[in-house]
Amino acid sequence: DSGVTQTPKHLITATGQRVTLRCSPRSGDLSVYWYQQSLDQGLQFLIQYYNGEERAKGNILERFSAQQFPDLHSELNLSSLELGDSALYFCASSAREQVTTLHFGNGTRLTVT
Amino acid sequence: AQSVAQPEDQVNVAEGNPLTVKCTYSVSGNPYLFWYVQYPNRGLQFLLKYITGDNLVKGSYGFEAEFNKSQTSFHLKKPSALVSDSALYFCAVRDRNLAAGNKLTFGGGTRVLVKP
């Protein structure tokens, strides 16, 4: 068990809808990273937060947004969903701002119909 | 930009035989290198990392990897594979130069199938 908790495990929703994915990092970890895993794109970095502030941005669509709250949990908001957004979304945490070892949650599987 | 290549989509090996999963990387500076394993319906689990020092890194579950700077490679190895090693393996890199971006870049993954 990595200590990173993601909810929900599964989400099924329709195109055009909005969903929120939640992540609680390992105890003591200040950095949270979001990754998207799809069959055709592999594992893609979306965004990183450190102690509540955005620190790095990857291939995140404008329809997607994230935030990290004072208790360090993070939420990834996906809106105007498209079929192509169907994927596994992983949250990972690390102790420091500069990434070394990442600890991954078990992911949220999003299916857009 | 940093990148990782895992040239084999799948590796098949008989139980008890040596297992090698290949990884090459590209960074502008010096790398931090990682191996992760993913079992079905699970997140990625950390296996080992190279930060500095000895080029041969030992990790979890009997795995090891060798950093080769001249060949820009970081191949994962296990002397004697187990059926339970069947999983998806990811190599990842981060450039030590943070100007290149504070993120891990992952390879496309290699599926390992160990047959009894």
Contacts between the chains, C-beta under 8 A, distances in Angstrom:
chain1	res1	chain2	res2	distance
A	2	B	43	6.4
A	2	B	45	7.2
A	4	B	43	7.3
A	6	B	43	8.0
A	33	B	103	7.3
A	33	B	104	7.9
A	35	B	106	8.0
A	42	B	106	6.5
A	42	B	107	7.6
A	42	B	108	4.7
A	42	B	109	6.6
A	43	B	44	7.9
A	43	B	90	6.7
A	43	B	106	4.2
A	43	B	109	7.5
A	45	B	103	4.6
A	45	B	104	7.1
A	45	B	105	7.1
A	48	B	102	6.6
A	48	B	103	6.6
A	55	B	102	6.4
A	56	B	101	6.2
A	56	B	102	4.7
A	56	B	103	5.5
A	58	B	101	8.0
A	58	B	103	6.1
A	90	B	43	5.8
A	90	B	44	7.2
A	92	B	43	7.8
A	92	B	44	7.7
A	97	B	102	7.3
A	98	B	98	6.5
A	98	B	102	5.9
A	99	B	94	6.0
A	99	B	102	5.6
A	99	B	103	6.4
A	99	B	104	5.9
A	100	B	32	6.4
A	100	B	49	7.0
A	100	B	51	7.1
A	100	B	94	7.7
A	101	B	34	7.3
A	101	B	46	5.6
A	101	B	49	6.2
A	102	B	34	7.9
A	102	B	44	7.7
A	102	B	46	7.2
A	102	B	104	6.1
A	103	B	46	6.9
A	104	B	36	7.7
A	104	B	43	3.5
A	104	B	44	4.4
A	104	B	45	7.3
A	105	B	43	5.2
A	106	B	41	7.3
A	106	B	42	5.5
A	106	B	43	4.6
A	107	B	42	7.9
A	107	B	43	5.5
